Amino acid sequence: LSDNLHLGDAACVALSRDEQFAYVSAPNSNSNFVSVIGVSEAADPVLVGSVSVQDPMNVATSPDGRYLYVVGRDTRSLSVVDVTDPSAPAVVGVFVHTALLDYAWGVAVSADGRHAYVTSPHADSLVVIDVGTDPTNPSLVGAVTDSIHLDYPMGIAK
C-alpha cells in the first residue's frame, strides 16, 4: 500500500481488537490524517477510511474497539475518534490542556476503557483523562508533573 497523502510521514500504529484494522497516524504537514487500513489480508493491506486530526502522533484503541485515542503533539490534545464504521471514522471529542499536554506524545487506555493516560515530555507529566463517562467530552481526572522522575516521558505501555 502506497499512499503519500494519507500515510506521508506515518508515525504510529495501533491494531483493532479483532486485528482486522491498523490505525496509522501521519503528522504530515500537508495532510494530518489518521488512516484505517484493512489488514485482514496481510499481503494486501487496503486503505478503508481516514479522518483529519491535527498533528496526530501516538494512537491507542479502547478495549471495546469503538474508539481510537489520538494525541496531538503540537495541539496539546487528546482526540476521541469513533471507529465503529471503519470507512467513516469521526472525531467525537477533544481534550486540550496547554500546560499539561505540552508536546503530548504517548497514550494508553485502561482495561475498563474509563481512562486514557497521556505522557507529555515538555511538561514532564503523566495526565489521566476520563474518556469513559462521556467520550464526546473527555475531562481531566488528575496529573503528576515531576521534572526529576518524569524527565521527558515519551512512550507509555499498557
Residue, then its C-alpha position, 0 to 999 in steps of 0.5 A: l500500500s502506497d499512499n503519500l497523502h494519507l500515510g506521508d510521514a506515518a508515525c504510529v500504529a495501533l491494531s483493532r481488537d479483532e486485528q482486522f484494522a491498523y490505525v496509522s497516524a501521519p503528522n504530515s504537514n500537508s495532510n494530518f490524517v489518521s488512516v484505517i487500513g484493512v489488514s485482514e489480508a496481510a499481503d494486501p493491506v487496503l486503505v478503508g477510511s481516514v479522518s483529519v486530526q491535527d498533528p496526530m502522533n501516538v494512537a491507542t484503541s479502547p478495549d471495546g474497539r469503538y474508539l481510537y485515542v489520538v494525541g496531538r503533539d503540537t495541539r496539546s490534545l487528546s482526540v476521541v475518534d469513533v471507529t465503529d464504521p471503519s470507512a467513516p471514522a469521526v472525531v467525537g471529542v477533544f481534550v486540550h490542556t496547554a500546560l499539561l499536554d505540552y508536546a503530548w506524545g504517548v497514550a494508553v487506555s485502561a482495561d475498563g476503557r474509563h481512562a486514557y493516560v497521556t505522557s507529555p515530555h515538555a511538561d514532564s507529566l503523566v495526565v489521566i483523562d476520563v474518556g469513559t463517562d462521556p467520550t464526546n467530552p473527555s475531562l481531566v481526572g488528575a496529573v503528576t508533573d515531576s521534572i526529576h522522575l518524569d524527565y521527558p516521558m515519551g512512550i507509555a505501555k499498557 
